[in-house]
C-alpha cells in the first residue's frame, strides 16, 4: 500500500484494489455540468482506477474495456446511450445548491445534430436529466453527487455513495482511506 501512496493511484489502483487487470464493469458516464464539478468527479474516478476516454472514442465498445468513464455533454448523446446500453451508469456531478438570488450556471443544450440549440438553467438541466431516468428500470442508473461540498463528513459520504453506486462497496473507502473528496484546482 505504501507504493501506491508514493506513486499515486492512477496506474496502481487495480493492484491496490485487488481487481484483475481485465475486470469487467458497466460503462460509466459523467454528465458534464460545471467545469469544477466535472473535474472533481473525474479525479475521484481516477483515484478508483477508472480511465478517462475522450469523446472520440467508440462509445459502443466501452463495455468491453476495463473500468472506463466518458464525459458527455448533450441530452442527445445521453438518450442514445440510455437506449443502447441499459447497464450503463451515469453520474451527475453537482455543486452545493446556490442561495436564492445568486446566479446559477446556464447549460447550452445540443440538439440531435450536435448543434447548440438552447440555453437551460442549472435547475432545468438537472430536472430534464431526472426526467430521462424517471422510469422504474432506469432510476438506479443515475447518481446525483454534490462533489464540491466542503464539510469533511459530506466529502466522506461522497466516497461511500460513489463506491456503492459503482459496486465497489464500503471496504474500498476504508482500504484506500478515502475521506477527503478531490478538490478542484
C-alpha positions in Angstrom: 0.0 0.0 0.0 2.9 2.3 0.6 4.0 2.0 -3.0 0.5 3.1 -4.1 0.7 6.2 -1.9 4.1 7.2 -3.3 3.3 6.8 -7.0 -0.4 7.7 -6.9 -3.4 5.5 -7.6 -3.7 6.1 -11.4 -1.8 3.0 -12.7 -1.6 1.1 -9.4 -5.3 1.3 -8.4 -6.3 -2.1 -10.0 -3.5 -3.7 -7.9 -4.3 -1.8 -4.8 -7.9 -2.6 -5.0 -7.2 -6.3 -5.7 -9.0 -6.2 -9.0 -7.8 -8.2 -12.0 -6.3 -6.3 -15.0 -9.3 -7.3 -17.1 -12.1 -7.0 -14.7 -15.4 -6.1 -16.4 -17.5 -3.2 -15.2 -20.6 -1.4 -16.6 -19.7 1.7 -18.6 -19.7 5.0 -16.5 -20.7 8.3 -18.0 -20.2 11.7 -16.3 -22.9 14.2 -17.3 -21.0 17.4 -17.8 -22.1 20.3 -15.6 -19.7 23.0 -14.4 -16.0 22.5 -15.1 -15.2 22.4 -11.4 -17.8 19.7 -10.6 -16.9 17.6 -13.7 -13.2 17.8 -13.0 -13.6 16.9 -9.3 -15.6 13.9 -10.2 -13.1 12.9 -12.8 -10.3 13.0 -10.2 -12.4 10.8 -7.9 -12.9 8.2 -10.6 -9.2 8.3 -11.5 -8.4 7.6 -7.8 -10.7 4.5 -8.0 -8.8 3.2 -11.0 -11.1 4.3 -13.8 -9.6 5.5 -17.1 -11.0 8.5 -19.0 -11.9 8.0 -22.6 -12.4 11.0 -24.9 -15.5 11.8 -26.9 -13.6 10.5 -30.0 -13.5 7.0 -28.5 -16.0 4.5 -29.7 -18.7 4.6 -27.0 -20.3 1.4 -28.2 -17.1 -0.6 -27.2 -16.8 0.9 -23.8 -18.5 -2.2 -22.1 -15.5 -4.3 -23.2 -12.9 -2.0 -21.7 -11.6 -2.2 -18.2 -13.2 0.5 -15.8 -13.6 3.5 -18.1 -15.6 6.7 -18.0 -16.6 9.2 -20.6 -17.8 12.7 -20.2 -20.9 13.5 -22.2 -22.3 16.9 -22.8 -25.7 16.6 -24.6 -29.1 15.1 -23.9 -29.0 13.6 -27.4 -25.9 11.6 -26.5 -27.4 10.7 -23.2 -30.7 9.5 -24.7 -28.7 7.3 -27.3 -26.5 5.8 -24.6 -29.5 5.0 -22.3 -31.2 3.3 -25.3 -28.2 1.3 -26.4 -26.5 0.5 -23.1 -29.1 -0.3 -20.5 -26.5 -1.4 -17.9 -24.6 1.9 -18.1 -24.2 4.1 -15.1 -24.5 7.9 -15.1 -23.2 10.4 -12.6 -24.5 13.9 -12.4 -21.9 16.0 -10.5 -23.4 18.9 -8.7 -22.2 21.8 -6.6 -23.9 22.7 -3.4 -27.2 24.3 -4.2 -26.9 28.1 -4.5 -28.6 30.6 -2.2 -31.7 32.3 -3.5 -30.8 35.3 -5.6 -27.4 34.1 -6.6 -26.8 33.3 -10.2 -26.6 29.7 -11.3 -24.9 28.4 -14.5 -26.6 28.2 -17.8 -26.3 25.0 -19.9 -26.1 25.1 -23.6 -28.3 22.1 -24.7 -27.3 20.4 -28.0 -29.9 19.2 -30.4 -29.7 15.8 -32.2 -27.3 17.1 -34.8 -24.9 18.3 -32.2 -25.8 21.9 -32.8 -26.3 24.3 -29.9 -30.0 24.9 -29.8 -31.0 26.5 -26.5 -29.8 27.6 -23.1 -31.1 25.9 -20.0 -30.7 27.0 -16.4 -28.9 24.7 -14.0 -32.2 23.7 -12.4 -33.9 23.0 -15.7 -30.9 20.9 -16.9 -31.0 18.8 -13.7 -34.7 18.3 -13.9 -34.7 17.3 -17.6 -31.9 14.8 -16.7 -34.0 13.4 -13.9 -36.9 13.0 -16.3 -34.8 10.8 -18.6 -34.2 8.5 -15.7 -37.7 8.6 -14.2 -38.7 5.1 -15.4 -38.5 2.4 -12.8 -35.9 0.3 -14.7 -33.5 3.3 -15.2 -33.9 5.0 -11.8 -31.0 3.1 -10.4 -28.7 4.1 -13.2 -28.2 7.8 -12.1 -26.3 9.1 -9.2 -26.5 12.8 -8.3 -23.5 13.8 -6.3 -22.7 17.1 -4.7 -19.0 17.0 -5.4 -17.9 20.4 -4.2 -19.0 20.1 -0.6 -16.5 21.5 1.9 -17.6 19.6 5.1 -15.4 16.6 5.8 -18.5 14.5 6.6 -20.1 15.4 3.2 -16.8 14.5 1.4 -16.6 11.2 3.1 -20.2 10.5 2.3 -19.5 11.2 -1.4 -16.9 8.4 -1.4 -19.3 6.0 0.2 -22.1 6.9 -2.3 -19.8 6.7 -5.3 -18.2 3.4 -4.3 -21.6 1.9 -3.6 -23.0 3.1 -6.9 -20.1 1.6 -8.8 -20.5 -1.7 -7.0 -17.2 -1.4 -5.1 -18.6 -1.3 -1.5 -17.6 0.4 1.6 -14.4 -1.6 2.1 -12.7 0.3 -0.7 -13.3 3.6 1.1 -11.6 2.1 4.2 -8.7 0.3 2.4 -7.8 3.4 0.4 -8.5 5.8 3.3 -10.9 7.9 1.1 -12.2 10.6 3.5 -11.5 13.8 1.6 -13.0 14.1 -1.9 -10.7 15.7 -4.5 -10.8 19.4 -4.7 -10.9 21.4 -7.9 -7.8 23.4 -8.5 
